[in-house]
């Protein structure tokens, strides 16, 4: 069956997500993306994504009713929910604590900082349950929470001679498959801040993927539609 422009775009979106997660290197991404934009049939598109762990089959991804896959960290939420917690809390007194990288957040995680600070990074974290509560308490201290843009985060806290709330936010659509994280507590003469942003590595991969996509699209437009090798279908510069 002949492939449509919308189907080629869906495959391109899946390839962008794969390179953002590190499943494809830039050379593989560039080659597959160029092939996707030149593809004329479903049979040419399907092999480009057969080895990528995406929901559904390659045929479903190129179907006219298939939704575009979510980008960035939203792709693997089901695999990141469940399993025993590796940490149930953090404590800082005249010092600091941090939870970052690949760790599993408990259903109820309690953080306390007094004359010190704490860092809670959820961008690569797993979650013990789909519903998670993170309780943050500070007295003349600070706690900073970093979450990916696609994570469902609800911030409810009180600041007394201090602050409790959200800071910078990168663009991103909340994923319906993500866990629900409620951040509560209070800050007394201190602060609790919540930022939504991607990791530097993910931002770099997304930027490189976008640049490679633009280059592949430009080459495709210059070459024109495939005319079976006759060369008559190419645009003249």
C-alpha positions as CSV (number, residue, x, y, z in Angstrom):
1,X,0.0,0.0,0.0
2,X,1.2,3.5,-0.7
3,X,2.3,5.6,2.3
4,X,0.9,9.1,2.9
5,X,2.8,12.2,4.2
6,X,1.1,11.8,7.6
7,X,2.4,8.2,7.9
8,X,5.9,9.3,7.0
9,X,5.7,12.0,9.7
10,X,4.6,9.5,12.3
11,X,7.6,7.3,11.6
12,X,9.9,10.3,11.8
13,X,8.4,11.2,15.2
14,X,9.1,7.7,16.4
15,X,12.7,7.9,15.2
16,X,13.1,11.3,17.0
17,X,12.0,9.7,20.2
18,X,14.4,6.8,19.7
19,X,17.4,9.0,19.3
20,X,16.3,11.2,22.2
21,X,16.3,8.0,24.4
22,X,19.7,6.9,23.1
23,X,18.3,3.9,21.2
24,X,19.7,5.1,17.9
25,X,22.9,7.0,17.3
26,X,22.9,10.0,15.1
27,X,24.2,8.2,12.0
28,X,21.5,5.5,12.3
29,X,18.9,8.2,12.9
30,X,20.0,10.3,9.8
31,X,19.9,7.2,7.5
32,X,16.5,6.0,8.7
33,X,15.0,9.5,8.6
34,X,16.2,10.0,5.0
35,X,14.8,6.6,4.0
36,X,11.5,7.5,5.8
37,X,11.0,10.7,3.8
38,X,11.8,8.9,0.5
39,X,9.6,5.9,1.3
40,X,6.6,5.3,-1.0
41,X,5.0,2.3,0.6
42,X,4.2,0.8,4.0
43,X,6.7,-2.0,3.3
44,X,9.5,0.6,3.1
45,X,8.4,2.3,6.4
46,X,7.8,-0.7,8.6
47,X,11.4,-2.0,8.8
48,X,12.6,1.4,10.0
49,X,10.8,1.0,13.4
50,X,10.5,-2.8,13.8
51,X,13.5,-3.0,16.3
52,X,12.2,-0.1,18.4
53,X,10.2,-0.8,21.6
54,X,7.1,1.2,20.9
55,X,3.5,0.4,21.8
56,X,1.7,-1.5,19.0
57,X,3.2,-2.9,15.8
58,X,4.9,-0.9,13.0
59,X,1.8,-1.3,10.9
60,X,-0.4,0.3,13.6
61,X,2.1,3.2,13.9
62,X,1.7,4.1,10.2
63,X,-2.0,3.6,10.2
64,X,-4.2,6.7,9.6
65,X,-5.8,6.5,13.0
66,X,-2.7,5.8,15.1
67,X,-1.8,8.7,17.4
68,X,1.6,10.3,17.2
69,X,3.9,8.9,19.9
70,X,4.8,11.1,22.8
71,X,8.3,12.5,22.9
72,X,11.0,12.6,25.5
73,X,10.7,10.8,28.8
74,X,7.0,10.0,28.4
75,X,7.7,6.9,26.3
76,X,8.6,4.5,29.1
77,X,6.3,5.4,31.9
78,X,4.6,1.9,32.2
79,X,8.0,0.4,32.7
80,X,8.9,2.9,35.3
81,X,6.0,2.2,37.7
82,X,6.2,-0.7,40.2
83,X,9.0,-2.4,42.2
84,X,10.3,-1.9,45.7
85,X,11.3,1.6,46.8
86,X,15.0,2.4,47.1
87,X,14.4,5.5,49.2
88,X,11.6,6.6,51.5
89,X,13.1,10.0,52.5
90,X,15.9,12.4,52.8
91,X,17.3,14.4,55.8
92,X,19.7,17.3,56.0
93,X,20.9,19.2,59.1
94,X,23.8,21.6,58.5
95,X,24.4,19.6,55.3
96,X,22.6,18.2,52.3
97,X,21.1,15.2,50.6
98,X,20.3,14.3,47.0
99,X,18.3,11.7,45.2
100,X,18.9,11.6,41.5
101,X,19.7,9.2,38.6
102,X,17.9,5.9,38.5
103,X,16.2,5.4,41.9
104,X,12.7,4.3,42.9
105,X,10.5,6.8,44.8
106,X,8.4,5.4,47.6
107,X,4.6,5.8,47.7
108,X,5.2,8.3,50.6
109,X,8.6,10.1,50.5
110,X,9.4,12.5,53.2
111,X,12.2,15.1,53.0
112,X,13.4,17.4,55.7
113,X,16.1,20.2,55.6
114,X,17.1,22.4,58.5
115,X,20.0,24.8,57.9
116,X,20.8,22.7,54.9
117,X,19.5,21.7,51.5
118,X,18.2,18.7,49.5
119,X,17.8,17.8,45.8
120,X,15.2,15.4,44.5
121,X,15.5,14.6,40.8
122,X,12.6,12.7,39.2
123,X,13.8,12.8,35.6
124,X,15.2,9.3,35.5
125,X,13.4,8.0,38.6
126,X,11.1,5.0,38.9
127,X,8.0,5.0,41.1
128,X,6.8,2.4,43.6
129,X,3.2,3.2,42.7
130,X,1.1,5.2,40.2
131,X,0.2,7.6,43.1
132,X,3.1,9.1,44.9
133,X,3.3,11.8,47.7
134,X,6.5,13.7,48.3
135,X,6.3,15.7,51.6
136,X,8.9,18.4,51.9
137,X,9.6,20.3,55.1
138,X,12.2,23.0,55.5
139,X,13.3,25.3,58.3
140,X,15.8,27.9,57.3
141,X,16.8,25.5,54.5
142,X,15.8,24.6,51.0
143,X,14.6,21.6,48.9
144,X,14.7,21.6,45.1
145,X,12.6,19.1,43.1
146,X,13.2,18.6,39.3
147,X,10.6,16.8,37.2
148,X,10.4,16.0,33.5
149,X,7.8,18.1,31.6
150,X,5.6,15.0,30.9
151,X,5.2,14.0,34.5
152,X,1.9,14.7,36.2
153,X,2.9,16.9,39.2
154,X,0.6,18.7,41.6
155,X,2.2,21.2,44.0
156,X,0.5,22.0,47.2
157,X,2.5,23.5,50.0
158,X,2.7,26.5,52.4
159,X,5.5,29.0,52.6
160,X,5.9,30.9,55.9
161,X,8.4,33.7,55.6
162,X,9.6,31.6,52.7
163,X,8.4,30.1,49.4
164,X,6.8,26.9,48.2
165,X,5.9,26.6,44.5
166,X,6.9,26.0,40.9
167,X,9.7,27.7,39.0
168,X,10.9,27.3,35.4
169,X,8.9,25.0,33.1
170,X,10.0,23.6,29.7
171,X,7.4,22.8,27.1
172,X,5.9,19.4,27.3
173,X,2.5,17.7,27.3
174,X,1.5,15.7,30.5
175,X,1.4,12.0,29.7
176,X,-1.7,10.1,30.6
177,X,0.5,7.1,31.4
178,X,2.7,8.9,33.9
179,X,2.4,8.5,37.7
180,X,0.7,11.2,39.7
181,X,3.1,13.0,42.0
182,X,1.7,15.3,44.8
183,X,4.3,17.6,46.4
184,X,3.1,18.9,49.8
185,X,4.6,20.3,53.0
186,X,5.7,23.7,54.3
187,X,8.8,26.0,54.2
188,X,9.6,28.1,57.2
189,X,12.1,30.9,56.5
190,X,13.2,28.7,53.6
191,X,12.0,27.4,50.3
192,X,10.8,24.5,48.3
193,X,11.0,24.8,44.5
194,X,9.8,22.6,41.7
195,X,11.2,22.9,38.2
196,X,10.1,21.0,35.1
197,X,13.0,20.5,32.6
198,X,14.7,17.8,30.6
199,X,18.2,16.5,31.3
200,X,21.1,18.1,29.3
201,X,21.7,14.9,27.5
202,X,18.0,14.6,26.4
203,X,18.0,18.3,25.3
204,X,21.1,17.8,23.3
205,X,19.8,14.6,21.6
206,X,16.5,16.3,20.7
207,X,18.4,19.3,19.2
208,X,20.6,17.0,17.1
209,X,17.6,15.0,16.0
210,X,15.7,18.1,14.9
211,X,18.8,19.4,13.0
212,X,19.1,16.0,11.3
213,X,15.4,15.9,10.4
214,X,15.6,19.4,8.8
215,X,18.6,18.3,6.8
216,X,16.9,15.1,5.6
217,X,13.8,17.1,4.7
218,X,15.9,19.6,2.8
219,X,17.6,16.9,0.8
220,X,14.2,15.2,0.1
221,X,12.8,18.5,-1.2
222,X,15.8,19.1,-3.4
223,X,15.7,15.6,-4.9
224,X,12.0,15.7,-5.5
225,X,9.7,12.6,-5.8
226,X,11.1,9.3,-6.7
227,X,10.4,8.6,-10.4
228,X,11.8,5.1,-10.6
229,X,15.3,6.3,-11.5
230,X,14.5,8.2,-14.7
231,X,15.6,11.5,-13.1
232,X,12.8,13.4,-14.8
233,X,11.0,13.9,-11.4
234,X,13.9,15.8,-9.8
235,X,13.7,19.5,-9.4
236,X,16.1,21.7,-11.3
237,X,18.2,24.0,-9.2
